[in-house]
Amino acid sequence: MTVSAPAIGLRLRSSVLIFPLLMAGVVSLLIGLGIWQIERRAWKLALIDRVEHRVHAAPVAAPGPAAWSALTRGDAEYRHVAVTGRFVAGHDTRVSATTDLGIGAWVLTPFRDVAGYTVLVNRGFVPSGRQDSPPPNHLVTVSGLLRITEPGGAFLRANDPAHDRWYSRDVAAIAAAQAIPRPAPYFIDADATPDPRARDDWPRGGLTRIRFYNNHLVYALTWFGLAAAVAGATVVACRDMWRSRPDR
């Protein structure tokens, strides 16, 4: 079947019109993704600034039961808080951890606040093969960073309460395993002792890792670069298509 020259010309003219419109849509999408990453970067920088202020602020009273339903990760995580009460001895839970001091475990102990509620306190890190000291048995005030529960477990490693194997600080699961009724929906990472080098007992507090990955500028530049590349390639392709028209 032979296609006439006018038909070929019509197809080429249609392509010259449709192709750049499609590519304009692609370029717009890529630019939109770049703008979204710029917005995400602004949000991340604001979050980092808020967390820095929380971490270095003077401790405030930890949220009590009346405030629990309104707690969110965005407005509560890493808040510097304090509780006064007594540790519940004999109910420690070890959660696998890796810190700057090596491989070991976090030691979480229930803490009964004088206000009447119980919160899990991460007393700190203990290296593998080391024994942790028991918590004090008198009235104490513990300060630290408020952390939201970590349900489920770690990547590819689920918590196994039946065998007392823990890979994340899952407040609800740990409380159930320790028969703690209605605990706070968060735990507290205890601050470091004034001079941990002067003592050889464990656990060691103050090892909370506060890291926010902020690669949004790189992602934005990548999307903008792709948009520029597609736009440039489209211009070249349209120019070649225009020059190859049979009616020229």
Phi, psi and omega per residue, in radians:
M1 nan 2.200 -3.096
T2 -1.670 2.263 3.111
V3 -1.695 2.263 -3.081
S4 -1.244 2.748 3.128
A5 -1.051 -0.721 3.109
P6 -1.061 -0.641 3.128
A7 -1.157 -0.703 3.105
I8 -1.107 -0.724 3.139
G9 -1.115 -0.687 3.121
L10 -1.108 -0.725 3.132
R11 -1.117 -0.718 -3.134
L12 -1.150 -0.720 3.123
R13 -1.127 -0.670 3.093
S14 -1.118 -0.722 3.129
S15 -1.111 -0.710 -3.134
V16 -1.085 -0.532 3.136
L17 -1.485 -0.784 -3.044
I18 -1.302 -0.763 -3.062
F19 -0.982 -0.877 3.140
P20 -1.129 -0.525 3.088
L21 -1.146 -0.753 3.099
L22 -1.104 -0.760 -3.133
M23 -1.189 -0.551 3.070
A24 -1.103 -0.657 3.076
G25 -1.115 -0.721 3.115
V26 -1.113 -0.793 3.135
V27 -1.075 -0.738 3.123
S28 -1.064 -0.719 3.115
L29 -1.085 -0.780 -3.134
L30 -1.144 -0.702 3.092
I31 -1.122 -0.698 3.102
G32 -1.062 -0.708 3.098
L33 -1.130 -0.672 3.091
G34 -1.116 -0.759 3.111
I35 -1.100 -0.696 3.110
W36 -1.056 -0.695 3.116
Q37 -1.184 -0.605 3.062
I38 -1.108 -0.740 3.102
E39 -1.132 -0.698 3.102
R40 -1.111 -0.649 3.115
R41 -1.109 -0.752 3.113
A42 -1.086 -0.712 3.105
W43 -1.118 -0.744 -3.109
K44 -1.150 -0.720 3.122
L45 -1.116 -0.681 3.092
A46 -1.131 -0.693 3.111
L47 -1.103 -0.794 3.135
I48 -1.054 -0.717 3.136
D49 -1.127 -0.734 3.125
R50 -1.106 -0.763 -3.122
V51 -1.132 -0.709 3.115
E52 -1.031 -0.734 3.114
H53 -1.143 -0.705 -3.126
R54 -1.136 -0.803 -3.046
V55 -1.086 -0.681 -3.046
H56 -1.681 0.051 3.107
A57 -1.363 2.798 3.054
A58 -1.141 2.493 -3.111
P59 -1.116 2.485 3.062
V60 -2.034 2.925 -3.129
A61 -1.061 2.356 3.109
A62 -1.113 2.556 -3.119
P63 -1.073 2.318 3.086
G64 -1.556 3.137 -3.063
P65 -0.928 -0.598 -3.108
A66 -1.123 -0.402 -3.090
A67 -1.765 -0.098 -3.004
W68 -1.099 -0.700 -3.068
S69 -1.155 -0.386 -3.095
A70 -1.675 -0.048 -3.107
L71 -1.238 2.357 3.030
T72 -2.284 2.768 3.132
R73 -1.060 -0.677 -3.071
G74 -1.139 -0.665 -3.060
D75 -1.787 -0.070 -3.076
A76 -2.126 -0.525 -3.059
E77 -1.007 2.331 3.103
Y78 1.240 0.242 3.029
R79 -1.155 2.377 -3.133
H80 -1.461 1.981 -3.015
V81 -2.221 2.951 3.094
A82 -2.468 2.564 3.066
V83 -2.305 2.594 3.104
T84 -2.169 2.249 -3.115
G85 2.938 -2.526 -3.093
R86 -2.330 2.490 3.022
F87 -1.259 2.580 3.067
V88 -1.669 1.698 -3.035
A89 -1.163 2.673 3.065
G90 1.445 0.165 -3.123
H91 -2.234 0.600 3.125
D92 -1.211 2.577 3.032
T93 -2.249 2.247 3.113
R94 -1.733 2.287 -3.134
V95 -2.093 2.178 -3.097
S96 -0.926 2.395 -3.092
A97 -2.658 2.713 3.000
T98 -2.253 2.158 -3.110
T99 -2.264 -3.050 3.079
D100 -1.136 -0.261 3.112
L101 -1.634 0.027 3.094
G102 2.037 -2.804 -3.125
I103 -1.662 2.401 -3.137
G104 -3.111 -2.290 -3.075
A105 -2.677 2.614 2.902
W106 -1.410 2.543 3.091
V107 -1.940 1.944 3.136
L108 -1.806 2.249 -3.099
T109 -2.246 2.336 3.067
P110 -1.103 2.500 -3.130
F111 -2.286 2.160 -3.110
R112 -1.661 1.907 -3.119
D113 -1.292 2.653 3.141
V114 -1.107 -0.336 3.107
A115 -1.328 -0.169 3.042
G116 1.868 -0.055 3.125
Y117 -1.856 2.884 -3.122
T118 -2.007 2.393 3.103
V119 -2.321 2.508 3.060
L120 -1.394 2.278 3.091
V121 -1.953 2.145 3.023
N122 -1.412 1.730 -3.052
R123 -1.193 -0.309 3.078
G124 2.431 -2.894 -3.012
F125 -1.801 2.468 3.053
V126 -2.220 2.154 3.107
P127 -1.139 2.713 3.090
S128 -1.005 2.368 3.120
G129 1.517 -0.073 3.110
R130 -1.845 2.629 3.113
Q131 -1.678 2.507 3.096
D132 -1.636 2.603 3.088
S133 -1.343 2.589 3.092
P134 -1.181 2.700 3.118
P135 -1.239 2.780 3.081
P136 -1.092 2.594 -3.101
N137 -1.812 0.255 3.131
H138 -2.036 3.049 3.142
L139 -1.144 2.197 -3.117
V140 -2.408 2.818 2.982
T141 -1.959 2.184 -3.131
V142 -1.984 2.253 3.047
S143 -1.994 2.668 -3.130
G144 3.091 -2.930 -3.089
L145 -1.762 2.272 3.099
L146 -1.242 2.261 3.129
R147 -2.210 2.404 3.118
I148 -1.370 2.543 -3.106
T149 -0.904 2.621 -3.119
E150 -2.062 1.412 -3.023
P151 -1.229 2.660 2.959
G152 1.679 -1.020 -3.060
G153 2.507 -2.809 3.130
A154 -1.815 3.110 -3.130
F155 -1.043 2.091 3.110
L156 1.167 0.172 3.128
R157 -2.404 1.815 -3.139
A158 -1.465 2.554 3.044
N159 -1.060 2.500 -3.127
D160 -2.225 1.393 -3.083
P161 -1.008 -0.604 -3.092
A162 -1.065 -0.543 3.136
H163 -1.922 0.244 3.093
D164 0.967 0.769 3.070
R165 -1.985 2.068 -3.039
W166 -2.184 2.337 -3.135
Y167 -2.133 -0.098 3.034
S168 -2.578 2.778 -3.089
R169 -1.567 1.345 -3.121
D170 -1.519 1.763 -3.006
V171 -1.024 -0.859 -3.071
A172 -1.098 -0.768 -3.112
A173 -1.187 -0.730 3.131
I174 -1.150 -0.723 3.122
A175 -1.088 -0.699 3.114
A176 -1.130 -0.738 -3.136
A177 -1.151 -0.553 -3.121
Q178 -1.681 0.098 3.135
A179 0.997 0.796 3.102
I180 -1.730 1.993 -3.109
P181 -1.332 2.334 3.023
R182 0.747 1.174 3.101
P183 -1.364 2.896 3.000
A184 -1.059 2.555 -3.100
P185 -1.381 0.318 3.131
Y186 -2.458 2.979 2.989
F187 -2.231 2.964 -3.104
I188 -2.109 2.168 3.007
D189 -1.441 1.901 -3.068
A190 -1.090 2.526 3.067
D191 -1.153 2.879 3.067
A192 -1.235 2.692 3.010
T193 -1.215 2.793 -3.080
P194 -0.938 -0.678 3.137
D195 -2.540 1.462 -3.075
P196 -1.117 -0.348 -3.141
R197 -1.265 -0.333 -3.095
A198 -1.510 0.040 -3.119
R199 -2.397 2.666 -3.091
D200 -2.005 0.245 -3.140
D201 -1.661 2.788 -3.118
W202 -2.184 2.750 0.178
P203 -1.481 2.907 3.104
R204 -1.900 2.163 3.104
G205 -1.572 -3.077 3.076
G206 1.300 0.400 -3.101
L207 -1.921 0.358 3.134
T208 -1.075 2.267 3.068
R209 -1.564 2.130 3.114
I210 -2.043 1.693 -3.086
R211 -2.330 2.240 3.081
F212 -2.127 2.077 3.106
Y213 -1.306 2.199 -3.089
N214 -2.265 1.334 3.121
N215 -1.803 0.301 -3.018
H216 -1.129 -0.570 3.119
L217 -1.151 -0.702 3.094
V218 -1.099 -0.765 3.113
Y219 -1.092 -0.732 -3.135
A220 -1.091 -0.791 3.125
L221 -1.104 -0.605 3.102
T222 -1.125 -0.820 3.136
W223 -1.125 -0.735 3.116
F224 -1.128 -0.661 3.100
G225 -1.116 -0.735 3.089
L226 -1.112 -0.681 3.111
A227 -1.077 -0.758 3.123
A228 -1.135 -0.697 3.141
A229 -1.133 -0.778 3.128
V230 -1.132 -0.721 3.121
A231 -1.087 -0.761 3.128
G232 -1.119 -0.763 3.130
A233 -1.125 -0.609 3.128
T234 -1.159 -0.724 3.119
V235 -1.073 -0.781 3.139
V236 -1.113 -0.783 -3.124
A237 -1.116 -0.760 3.135
C238 -1.133 -0.659 3.103
R239 -1.093 -0.758 3.133
D240 -1.159 -0.694 3.113
M241 -1.119 -0.688 3.135
W242 -1.148 -0.708 -3.132
R243 -1.221 -0.444 -3.087
S244 -1.556 0.122 3.127
R245 -1.063 2.428 -3.130
P246 -1.233 -0.289 -3.100
D247 -1.571 0.086 3.116
R248 -1.400 nan nan
